[in-house]
Amino acid sequence: MHVTRTGIVIKPNAGRVLFRPFSEEADQRVLRILARVLSITEQEVSTTLQDVLSEFGTRHQKLRYHFLNAYDKTSHLLPTDQPLSDDRKLLIGAYFTNEYSLEAAALFNPSIVLHPDQSGLPDGTMRFVLSLRATGEGHISSITFRSGTIDQKGTIAINTPTRFVTLPEKIPNSSYEKALFHRKLDELGVVEAAVETVLEVLPDYFTLDDLRREILFLRRHAHHRNSEFDRSTSRMLHLAQSNYEVIYSPDQPLSERVIYPTAPNETNGIEDARFVRFTEDDGTASYVATYTAYDGRIFLPQLLETKDFLHFRISTLNGPEVQNKGMALFPRRIKGRYAMLSRQDGENLFLMYSDDLHFWHTKETLLKPTYPWEFSKIGNCGSPLETEKGWLVISHGVGPMRKYSIGAFLLDLENPLRVIARLPHPLLSPNETERDGYVPNVVYTCGAMIHAGLLILPYAMSDSASSFATVPVTELLEAMQPV
């Protein structure tokens, strides 16, 4: 079996920075900063602001717009209603803004899917979207994107990313379906008297603002002022904030878009998105990704959905089998049901079915560690790939010295619980140029694809940078041993 390393290396670029609020925890300190800026002359304001714009203007788009946004978020603390000049507002905003280097630490764990736009390409060439886990200051991870092409010979070309990265606009009033919201609360064990009281007064479809308003009203006017009410409603708000939508403008290139953690359960990162192009029975297609949300204490699987990589819907996954990391959705329904690979126990692989994409209640054991290179644990490396011979699953195994290798196995198309064949040795293991990094001795991927008879395998090198390998699919299948 011939595995070709392409030599392509996608390295992190610390110069790709975005805006983050530079917030002080104590209002008193914010007030002191505001007082200092208010105390200087208009000339000093203008000179200081020009220095800031000169130093940072080429590093960002819409710098003034973001400074004014930051000003608006602190202006309620101003000690006076006296009108301020635009320059002073901008300077105040600059004091409450800081740069965040999105991929300063690492750019790894890639996932590849067919690009929604395949126009203007030569015969035999396809365009792809590559998602990557970008890790910056504080080891906070985000989802970032690249695009490129693969021709009929398997030659891969990566488009050069732009200098800029931009956060999306968060849609503040995403609509929630009350019945579905109630079901999610029930799954979380939060359906209590206080919750029922709030839900009773909400319409069948409501927004986050509606929810906040009703909670505030009940707390103020219906004498719901107790710890149980506050605890239950806090969890309701937490759930609502963990289900949200973001949107980009079409004029923002794909490489500038980043999904940065904003929900309460994502505060310490969005990790290892496994994208799949999901096709419904009627032929309509969308892109779905499972990822791991981390709040500093607990890892939770989440779901991301988009049709165009412009408008993203993020939602919680629910049910007793939504546990641990590494869930990967099959690219189509099987006998009318969704199917998912998972690893609830952190060691073995499981198969799950569900009638609802957002709720998972049952699992069956699919695969256990069998070979020495995977004795510690096995897991999937992205969604299964459909071939004539069966579902090709790229896996990972952990062996001695916590060495991660990439493997593969084959499942029956109609009954994926039946394992047809397994690769007895690693498909890819870290070589001497790949074993040193943030987490040494690791190769890992979150999703591959097939094109022109080749497995196109993007992979991370020791949690630092990413590359590509290609493998003839026929050779890979022939190298597997029947089970």
C-alpha positions in Angstrom: 0.0 0.0 0.0 1.5 3.3 -1.1 1.0 6.3 1.2 2.2 9.6 -0.3 3.0 12.5 2.0 2.5 15.6 -0.1 5.0 17.8 1.8 2.4 20.5 2.2 2.6 22.1 5.6 -0.1 24.5 6.9 1.6 26.3 9.7 0.1 28.6 12.3 0.5 32.3 11.7 0.7 34.4 14.8 0.2 37.6 12.7 -3.5 36.7 12.0 -5.2 38.6 14.9 -8.7 39.5 15.7 -10.4 41.8 18.2 -11.5 40.8 21.6 -12.9 42.9 24.4 -10.3 44.0 26.9 -12.6 43.9 29.9 -11.8 44.7 33.5 -13.5 42.7 36.1 -14.2 45.6 38.4 -16.4 48.4 37.4 -14.4 50.7 39.6 -11.3 50.1 37.5 -13.3 50.8 34.3 -14.5 54.0 35.8 -10.9 55.1 36.6 -9.8 54.4 33.1 -12.8 56.4 31.7 -12.0 59.2 34.1 -8.4 59.4 32.8 -9.4 59.5 29.2 -12.0 62.2 30.0 -9.4 64.3 31.8 -7.0 64.8 28.8 -7.4 67.6 26.3 -8.9 67.1 22.9 -5.4 67.6 21.3 -4.0 64.8 23.5 -7.0 62.6 22.5 -6.3 63.3 18.8 -2.6 62.7 19.1 -3.0 59.4 21.1 -5.7 58.1 18.8 -3.7 58.8 15.6 -0.8 56.9 17.1 -3.1 53.9 17.8 -4.6 54.0 14.3 -1.2 54.3 12.7 0.1 51.3 14.6 -2.9 49.0 14.2 -4.7 50.2 11.1 -2.9 47.8 8.7 -3.5 44.8 11.0 -7.3 45.0 11.0 -10.3 45.8 8.9 -13.0 48.2 10.2 -10.8 49.4 13.1 -12.9 52.5 13.8 -16.1 50.4 13.7 -14.8 48.0 16.4 -13.5 50.9 18.6 -17.0 52.5 18.5 -18.5 49.1 19.4 -16.2 48.8 22.4 -17.1 52.3 23.4 -20.8 51.6 23.2 -20.4 48.6 25.6 -18.8 50.8 28.3 -20.6 54.1 27.7 -23.2 53.3 30.3 -20.5 53.7 33.0 -19.6 57.2 32.0 -20.1 59.6 34.9 -21.6 62.3 32.6 -24.1 62.8 29.8 -21.9 65.5 28.3 -21.4 64.9 24.5 -18.1 63.4 23.5 -16.2 63.9 20.3 -15.9 61.0 17.9 -12.1 60.9 18.6 -12.7 60.6 22.3 -15.2 57.8 21.8 -12.8 56.0 19.5 -10.0 56.3 22.0 -12.1 55.0 24.9 -13.0 52.0 22.7 -9.3 51.4 22.0 -8.6 51.1 25.8 -11.2 48.4 26.0 -10.0 46.4 22.9 -7.1 44.0 22.6 -5.7 41.8 19.9 -6.0 38.0 20.1 -3.7 35.8 18.0 -6.0 33.2 16.7 -3.5 30.5 15.8 -0.4 31.5 17.8 0.0 28.1 19.4 -1.2 25.6 16.8 -3.2 25.0 13.6 -4.2 21.3 13.6 -6.9 18.6 13.5 -8.2 19.3 10.0 -11.4 18.2 8.4 -12.1 18.3 4.6 -15.4 18.5 2.7 -16.5 19.3 -0.8 -16.9 23.1 -1.3 -20.4 24.3 -2.0 -19.2 26.2 -5.1 -17.7 23.9 -7.8 -18.0 26.4 -10.6 -15.3 27.4 -13.1 -13.1 24.3 -12.5 -11.3 22.1 -15.1 -12.7 18.6 -15.6 -11.6 16.2 -12.9 -10.8 19.0 -10.4 -12.8 19.7 -7.3 -12.7 22.6 -4.8 -12.7 21.8 -1.1 -13.2 23.5 2.3 -10.7 22.6 5.0 -11.6 23.4 8.6 -8.8 23.5 11.2 -8.6 23.8 15.0 -6.7 27.1 15.7 -5.3 27.5 19.2 -4.1 30.8 20.6 -3.4 32.5 24.0 -4.8 30.6 27.0 -5.0 27.4 24.9 -8.4 28.6 23.6 -9.4 26.9 20.4 -11.6 28.1 17.5 -12.6 26.8 14.1 -10.9 28.5 11.1 -11.0 27.7 7.4 -8.9 27.3 4.3 -9.9 26.4 0.7 -8.1 24.7 -2.2 -8.4 22.4 -5.1 -7.5 18.8 -5.9 -7.1 17.7 -9.6 -7.6 14.3 -11.2 -4.0 13.3 -10.4 -4.4 14.1 -6.7 -2.4 17.3 -6.8 -3.5 19.5 -3.9 -3.3 23.3 -4.1 -4.1 25.5 -1.0 -5.3 29.0 -1.5 -3.2 31.6 0.4 -5.3 32.9 3.3 -5.8 36.6 3.7 -4.0 38.7 6.3 -7.2 39.2 8.3 -9.5 37.2 10.4 -13.0 38.4 11.4 -15.6 37.3 13.9 -19.1 36.8 12.6 -22.1 38.7 13.6 -24.0 36.8 16.3 -27.7 36.7 15.6 -29.0 38.1 18.9 -32.6 36.9 18.7 -32.4 33.3 17.4 -35.8 31.7 17.6 -36.4 28.7 19.9 -39.2 26.2 19.5 -40.8 25.9 22.9 -41.6 22.1 22.6 -38.0 21.3 21.6 -36.5 23.6 24.2 -38.7 21.9 26.9 -37.5 18.5 25.7 -33.8 19.6 26.0 -34.5 20.9 29.5 -36.1 17.6 30.4 -33.0 15.7 29.1 -30.8 17.9 31.3 -33.0 17.2 34.3 -34.1 20.9 34.6 -37.9 20.5 34.3 -39.0 21.9 37.6 -41.9 24.0 38.8 -40.0 27.2 38.1 -39.2 26.1 34.6 -42.8 25.2 33.9 -43.9 28.6 35.1 -41.6 30.4 32.7 -42.4 28.2 29.7 -46.2 28.5 30.3 -46.1 32.3 29.5 -43.8 32.0 26.5 -45.2 31.7 22.9 -44.6 28.5 20.9 -41.6 30.2 19.3 -39.6 32.7 21.4 -36.3 34.5 21.4 -33.6 34.9 24.1 -34.9 38.4 24.8 -38.4 37.0 25.3 -37.0 34.4 27.8 -35.0 37.1 29.7 -38.0 39.4 29.8 -40.3 36.8 31.2 -37.8 35.6 33.8 -37.3 39.2 35.0 -41.0 39.9 35.1 -41.7 36.7 37.2 -38.8 37.5 39.5 -40.0 41.1 40.1 -43.8 40.8 40.0 -44.7 37.2 40.8 -42.7 36.9 43.9 -40.4 34.2 42.5 -37.4 35.3 44.5 -35.9 32.2 45.8 -32.7 30.1 45.1 -34.6 27.4 43.3 -36.1 29.8 40.8 -32.8 31.5 40.2 -30.9 28.2 39.8 -33.5 26.8 37.3 -33.8 30.0 35.3 -30.1 30.3 35.1 -29.8 26.9 33.6 -32.6 27.8 31.1 -30.6 30.9 30.0 -27.4 28.8 29.8 -29.2 26.3 27.5 -30.6 29.2 25.3 -27.1 30.8 25.0 -25.6 27.5 24.0 -28.0 27.4 21.0 -27.2 30.3 18.7 -26.6 31.5 15.2 -23.8 33.5 13.5 -23.6 35.0 10.1 -20.9 36.3 7.8 -21.1 38.8 4.9 -20.6 37.1 1.4 -17.7 39.6 0.8 -15.7 38.1 3.6 -13.3 35.4 2.1 -13.6 32.0 3.6 -10.1 32.2 5.2 -11.2 35.3 7.1 -14.1 33.5 8.8 -13.6 32.1 12.3 -16.0 30.4 14.7 -14.8 31.7 18.0 -16.2 30.4 21.3 -19.0 32.6 22.7 -21.5 30.3 24.5 -21.2 29.5 28.2 -20.2 25.9 27.5 -17.5 26.9 25.0 -15.6 29.5 27.1 -12.4 27.5 27.0 -12.6 26.4 23.4 -14.2 24.8 20.4 -12.3 21.6 19.6 -11.9 19.1 16.8 -14.8 19.9 14.4 -15.7 16.9 12.3 -17.4 18.2 9.1 -19.5 16.1 6.8 -21.5 17.0 3.7 -24.8 15.4 4.7 -27.3 14.5 2.0 -31.0 14.0 2.8 -33.1 11.3 1.1 -34.5 14.0 -1.3 -31.0 14.9 -2.5 -30.7 18.2 -0.6 -27.3 18.7 1.0 -26.0 20.7 4.0 -22.8 20.7 6.1 -22.9 19.3 9.6 -20.1 19.2 12.1 -19.8 17.7 15.5 -17.3 19.4 17.8 -16.3 19.4 21.5 -17.2 22.4 23.6 -15.1 23.0 26.7 -15.9 25.3 29.5 -12.7 24.7 31.5 -14.3 21.8 33.4 -16.5 19.7 31.2 -16.2 18.5 27.6 -19.6 18.4 25.8 -20.4 17.4 22.2 -22.1 20.1 20.1 -23.5 20.4 16.6 -22.8 23.0 13.9 -24.9 23.2 10.8 -24.5 25.4 7.6 -25.5 25.3 4.0 -23.0 27.9 2.7 -20.3 28.5 5.3 -21.8 31.9 5.8 -24.7 31.3 8.1 -24.0 28.8 10.9 -26.4 27.4 13.5 -24.9 26.0 16.7 -26.9 23.8 19.0 -26.6 21.4 21.9 -26.7 17.6 21.4 -28.9 15.8 23.9 -29.6 12.4 25.3 -27.9 10.0 27.7 -25.4 8.8 25.0 -24.1 12.3 24.2 -20.9 11.9 26.2 -17.1 12.2 25.8 -15.4 13.3 22.6 -15.2 12.2 19.0 -18.8 11.9 17.6 -19.0 11.6 13.8 -22.1 11.6 11.7 -22.6 9.3 8.7 -23.1 11.4 5.5 -26.7 10.1 4.9 -29.5 8.4 6.7 -29.4 4.6 7.0 -32.8 3.0 6.6 -34.4 6.3 7.4 -32.4 7.1 10.6 -29.4 9.2 11.4 -26.3 7.2 12.3 -23.3 8.3 14.4 -20.0 6.9 15.5 -19.1 7.7 19.1 -16.7 6.9 22.0 -18.6 7.3 25.2 -16.2 5.4 27.4 -13.0 7.1 26.0 -11.7 3.7 24.9 -14.0 1.8 22.5 -16.0 2.8 19.4 -19.8 2.7 19.4 -22.6 3.0 16.8 -25.7 5.0 17.5 -29.0 5.5 15.6 -31.6 8.3 16.1 -34.7 9.6 14.5 -33.7 13.1 15.6 -30.3 14.6 14.8 -30.2 16.4 18.2 -31.2 13.5 20.5 -29.3 10.3 21.0 -30.5 7.6 23.4 -29.0 4.3 22.5 -25.6 2.9 21.5 -24.1 -0.5 20.6 -20.4 -1.5 20.8 -18.8 -1.5 17.4 -15.1 -1.9 17.8 -12.5 -2.5 20.6 -8.7 -2.1 20.7 -7.2 -5.2 19.0 -3.7 -4.4 17.8 -0.7 -3.3 19.9 -0.6 0.2 18.2 -4.2 0.9 19.5 -4.2 -1.0 22.9 -4.8 2.2 24.9 -7.8 3.4 23.0 -9.3 3.7 19.5 -11.6 6.4 18.1 -12.8 7.7 14.8 -11.1 10.3 12.6 -14.1 11.8 11.1 -17.3 10.7 9.3 -17.4 7.4 7.4 -16.7 7.6 3.6 -19.1 5.7 1.3 -17.4 3.2 -1.2 -18.8 0.4 -3.2 -17.2 -2.1 -0.8 -18.7 -0.5 2.3 -18.3 2.5 4.7 -14.6 3.3 5.0 -13.8 4.7 8.4 -10.5 6.4 9.2 -9.6 5.7 12.8 -7.0 6.6 15.3 -5.3 4.3 17.8 -3.1 5.1 20.9 -0.2 2.8 21.6 2.9 2.8 23.9 4.2 6.2 24.9 0.8 7.7 24.0 1.8 7.5 20.3 -1.2 8.3 18.1 -1.4 6.6 14.7 -4.1 6.7 12.0 -5.8 3.4 10.9 -8.8 2.3 8.9 -11.7 -0.3 8.9 -14.7 -1.1 6.7 -18.3 -1.4 7.7 -21.3 -2.9 5.8 -23.3 -0.3 3.9 -26.7 -1.5 5.0 -25.7 -2.7 8.5 -22.8 -0.6 9.7 -22.7 -2.6 13.0 -21.1 -5.4 10.9 -17.4 -4.8 10.6 -16.2 -6.3 7.3 -12.4 -5.7 7.5 -9.7 -3.9 9.5 -6.3 -2.6 8.7 -4.0 -4.6 11.0 -1.2 -1.9 11.0 -1.3 1.9 11.0 -2.1 3.7 7.8 0.0 6.6 9.0 2.3 7.1 12.0 4.4 10.1 13.0 7.8 10.1 11.3 10.8 11.9 12.6 9.8 15.2 11.0 6.3 15.0 12.5 6.8 13.7 16.0 7.9 17.0 17.8 5.2 19.6 18.7 2.9 20.8 21.3 1.7 17.2 21.9 4.5 14.9 20.6 4.2 11.6 18.7 0.7 12.3 17.3 -0.8 12.2 13.8 -4.6 12.9 13.8 -7.3 13.9 11.4 -11.0 15.0 11.9 -12.2 14.1 8.4 -10.9 12.8 5.0 -12.5 12.6 1.5 -12.3 10.5 -1.6 -11.5 12.0 -5.0 -10.4 10.4 -8.3 -9.8 7.0 -6.6 -7.6 8.5 -3.9 -8.2 8.9 -0.2 -7.3 12.6 0.5 -6.1 12.6 4.1 -5.4 15.9 5.8 -3.7 15.3 9.1 -2.2 17.2 12.1 1.4 16.7 13.1 1.8 16.6 16.9 -0.9 19.2 17.5 1.2 21.9 15.9 0.7 22.2 12.1 -1.1 20.2 9.4 -0.3 18.4 6.2 -1.8 16.1 3.6 -1.3 12.5 2.5 -2.9 10.5 -0.3 -3.6 6.8 -0.6 -5.2 4.8 -3.5 -8.5 3.6 -2.1 -8.3 0.2 -3.8 -4.9 -0.5 -2.3 -6.1 0.5 1.2 -9.1 -1.8 0.9 -6.9 -4.7 -0.3 -4.6 -4.2 2.6 -7.4 -4.8 5.1 -7.9 -8.2 6.7 -11.4 -9.7 6.8 -13.0 -9.9 10.2 
